[in-house]
Amino acid sequence: MVECLLEYSSFEEAVAIPWRSLPTSQEVSKLYLAMRVIERFEELESRNPGDTSIVDLREDQKLMKELCEAYE
């Protein structure tokens, strides 16, 4: 039997990675972007998107644009 020790980055380190250094798979990039937009929405609004209404979609789109520009 071989024992193996794995070390993982913290969440803060993982999300601080520049987006252009992520794998080129569209699925990974879309999922990562969606996760970051939802995370940012929850930070700003102190609630989950969609808990109130579909109106949140505009705010989500605005956050997505801001994050794309910031991490481009």
N, C-alpha and C positions, 0 to 999 in steps of 0.2 A: 504494500500500500504506500502511495506517495502523498505526502501532505502538501497542500498548495495554499499560499497566502495571497489574496488579491487585495489591492488597494484601489479605492474609487475616489474620484474627485468629489468635492462638496458640491451641493446644488448651485451655490453662488459661483463657483469656478466653472461649472458646466455651462451655465447660461451666459457667462461672460465671454464665451468663445465668439469671435467674429463670424458672422453668418457666411462670409465667402469661404471660410475654411471648412465648412461642413461638407459632407459628401454631396455629390452632384445629383443624387436621386431626388426627383421632384416630390416623391412621397415624404421623404424625410424632411425636406425643406418646408413643405406645406404644413406638416404636422408641427414642426418646431415653431413656425410663425404663428399658427393658431394657438399653441400653448402659451406663447409669450404675450399675445394680444389678450387672451383671457386672464392671464396672470396680472397684466397691467390694469385691465378693467377692474378686477377685484380689488386691487390696491387703491385705485382712485375712488371707486364707488362704494367700497366696503360691502359688496354683495355680489352674487353671481349674475352674469349677463342673462337676460331673459326672465329674471325673477319678477320684473315689473311689467314689461311689455316688449313688443317687437321694435319699439322706438330705439332700443339699445343698439340695433344694427348700425345706425348712423355713427354712433360713438365708437363702436367696434371698428368700423371701416376707417374712421379718423385715426384711431390708435394704430391700426395696421399700417397706414401710410406713414405716420410719425416713426414707428419702429423701423420700417424699411429704410427710411431716410437716415435714421440715426445709426443703423448697423450696416449700411451699404458698404 
